[in-house]
Amino acid sequence: MDIRIPTMIAVGENSGSAGIYGLNSSVFFTFLTSSVIVFFLSQILCKKERGNKSSLHNNYKLNLCNFNILEDFPNICRMEIHIYSLSILIDKKVKIGGERMNWEPKNFKLEATTIWNFPERGNWATHNGEYRGNWSPYVPRNIISRYSQKDDIVLDQFMGSGTTLIETKLLQRKGIGVEINPETIKIAKKSLNFDKNRDYEPRIYNGDARNLYFIPNNSIDLICTHPPYSNIIKYSQGIKGDLSNCDVDEFIYEMGAVVRECFRVLKEDKYCAILMGDTRKSKHIVPLGFNVMEKYLETGFLLKEIIIKEQHNCNTTNFWYEKSVRYNFLLIAHEYLFVFRKPKF
């Protein structure tokens, strides 16, 4: 929070001397009044934040005066006091689980290979792993940082708990989120309610990724999304159009409509990144990732990258390890991050 009170005080010629350089009582009074106002304002703000159960790290930065002494004539002393800005910088550090919030990952570097590995999923800002199946925020941060610029429009049409949109807000992009489940939207809005880059609050729609009628043609700079992997995790019951309730064949068919909408709304020569995993049926692999990739290629996208992302922190790993040994199959420990480009026409 940055509060600025710009002021100029000009002391005229031959002003009465209450201090050095002809500083008179009126100047002292104005200076003192400004200081008192700022002091009480800061106390109000701090009290308000404590009421919100937030922990504040207060850093008061006061750029008070710049003195210019102009001696135009021998017996005339003129002083101009320019109080350029009196600002209180309050760096809010909201506590989560007893630890202060960080707005970005420590020592972050863009990934430079086609194998991505994030043993620590990332917990800066409001990111957390409570929503089952949400992706590590390192993935959208890498994609958004590499394939978009500040103020670009970034779409996630499978918004879920809002991981991508947290990153668009932090990275100063104009995020658009689409989610078919109203209850999930509530979770996302709660995660997005933090006091950072308020000018980049995303737009959120309760809608269907297969029909983005509210988004104009060729208007999106980047698509960064993480659909469900068929019905491996069912995110709702009874919501029409929720692809997490579709079996594999139906899911691949419906993804065709999703891909066509991606192609329609994305600008030419811009990128679409989608994370997709495989599944298993009757002890045999089902290449869900490659089947979805084919839908993108059939629609006209060009394949820019195939990135292998290693999976971590699976809560059922020990249970499935015993099953894999007993029934002779390997645990799926990777996902595909496909990056497509819409060609110029």
Secondary structure, DSSP 8 states (H G I E B T S, - for coil): -EEE--EEEEE-TT---SSGGG--HHHHHHHHHHHHHHHHHHHHHHHHHHHTT--EEEEEEEE--EEEEEEEETTEEEEEEEE-EEEEEEEE--EETTEE--SS-TT-----SSEE--SS---STT--S-STT---THHHHHHHHHH--TT-EEEESS-TTSHHHHHHHHTT-EEEEEES-HHHHHHHHHHT--SS-GGG--EEEE-BTTB-TTS-TT-EEEEEE----TTSS---SS-TT-GGGS-HHHHHHHHHHHHHHHHHHEEEEEEEEEEE--EEETTEEE-HHHHHHHHHHHHT-EEEEEEEEE----TTHHHHHHHHHHHT-----EEEEEEEE----
